[in-house]
């Protein structure tokens, strides 16, 4: 009985001949179609913004951080099923975590699907973490996520900001400026 080699051994033992290297058409025809994993360019397509942050806070300084996600979480992010409205960042030891961010369960996930509102570690340099810790020790400053996006390489990133809470009269002023801007835009269109 002949044994069929496994897919892994086919890929491992696959070698290109000199004619395949010089002639790219023959190279694509001879390779196994499952050999390459094609990933569509997701950059600048998915951007989830936290609009409530701009109403509730003055943004002092912004940072871009990586985020540790599970497989089903990144699939949900690529579908745009993320809610950052009530989320915030907090330190646990010397690590920064994104808390209360809702990433919906993946619809095709099985028993290994993720928990929607779990703590997710943010990936920053040591210098950036020290800078954020120093600034948040000041009274009235907090760390909030501004947006979540997929970069050029296909990795999920979170833009976080050191923010200071607005008073009620600041919020009213923000609403007035938005209304005035909207009114001016309407007048220019007519």
LINLIN-V148526 format. One record per residue. N is the residue number from 1. RES is the residue in one small letter. SS is DSSP state (A for helix, B for strand, O for the rest). PSI is psi in whole degrees, -180 to 180 (none if undefined). Layout:
n->(N:N)
res->(RES:RES)
ss->(SS:SS)
psi->(PSI:PSI)
This chain:
n->(1:2:3:4:5:6:7:8:9:10:11:12:13:14:15:16:17:18:19:20:21:22:23:24:25:26:27:28:29:30:31:32:33:34:35:36:37:38:39:40:41:42:43:44:45:46:47:48:49:50:51:52:53:54:55:56:57:58:59:60:61:62:63:64:65:66:67:68:69:70:71:72:73:74:75:76:77:78:79:80:81:82:83:84:85:86:87:88:89:90:91:92:93:94:95:96:97:98:99:100:101:102:103:104:105:106:107:108:109:110:111:112:113:114:115:116:117:118:119:120:121:122:123:124:125:126:127:128:129:130:131:132:133:134:135:136:137:138:139:140:141:142:143:144:145:146:147:148:149:150:151:152:153:154:155:156:157:158:159:160:161:162:163:164:165:166:167:168:169:170:171:172:173:174:175:176:177:178:179:180:181:182:183:184:185:186:187:188:189:190)
res->(x:x:x:x:x:x:x:x:x:x:x:x:x:x:x:x:x:x:x:x:x:x:x:x:x:x:x:x:x:x:x:x:x:x:x:x:x:x:x:x:x:x:x:x:x:x:x:x:x:x:x:x:x:x:x:x:x:x:x:x:x:x:x:x:x:x:x:x:x:x:x:x:x:x:x:x:x:x:x:x:x:x:x:x:x:x:x:x:x:x:x:x:x:x:x:x:x:x:x:x:x:x:x:x:x:x:x:x:x:x:x:x:x:x:x:x:x:x:x:x:x:x:x:x:x:x:x:x:x:x:x:x:x:x:x:x:x:x:x:x:x:x:x:x:x:x:x:x:x:x:x:x:x:x:x:x:x:x:x:x:x:x:x:x:x:x:x:x:x:x:x:x:x:x:x:x:x:x:x:x:x:x:x:x:x:x:x:x:x:x)
ss->(O:O:O:O:O:O:A:A:A:A:A:A:A:O:O:O:O:A:A:A:A:A:O:A:A:A:A:A:A:A:O:O:O:O:O:O:O:O:O:O:O:O:O:O:O:O:B:B:B:O:A:A:A:A:A:A:B:B:B:B:B:B:B:B:B:B:B:O:O:O:A:A:A:A:A:A:A:A:O:O:O:B:B:O:O:O:O:B:B:B:B:B:O:O:B:B:B:B:B:O:O:B:B:O:O:O:O:O:O:O:O:O:O:O:O:O:O:O:O:B:B:B:B:O:O:A:A:A:A:A:A:A:A:A:A:A:O:O:O:O:B:B:B:B:B:B:B:B:B:B:O:O:O:O:O:B:B:B:B:B:B:B:B:B:B:O:O:A:A:A:A:A:A:A:A:A:A:A:A:A:A:A:A:A:A:A:A:A:A:O)
psi->(128:136:139:124:146:162:-37:-44:-30:-46:-41:-40:2:126:141:140:169:-37:-33:-32:-42:-29:100:-26:-43:-28:-46:-29:-32:-22:151:133:-24:4:-39:141:116:124:124:152:109:0:141:11:-45:115:117:119:149:91:-26:-29:-43:-27:-36:-24:156:126:120:-53:143:148:151:125:148:165:139:115:155:170:-44:-25:-44:-32:-39:-37:-42:-25:-9:21:65:141:116:9:-52:18:158:170:145:153:140:102:-124:21:147:132:146:120:150:18:129:111:113:152:145:131:-26:10:154:-143:-13:14:155:166:135:-40:51:165:134:130:135:141:111:161:158:-40:-42:-40:-43:-40:-42:-42:-44:-41:-35:-11:-19:150:133:2:143:172:124:147:135:-47:159:135:167:125:-175:-31:-4:9:147:132:153:131:118:157:144:123:152:132:143:151:171:-42:-28:-38:-40:-40:-40:-43:-40:-44:-38:-43:-42:-42:-43:-40:-43:-41:-40:-42:-37:-30:-32:none)
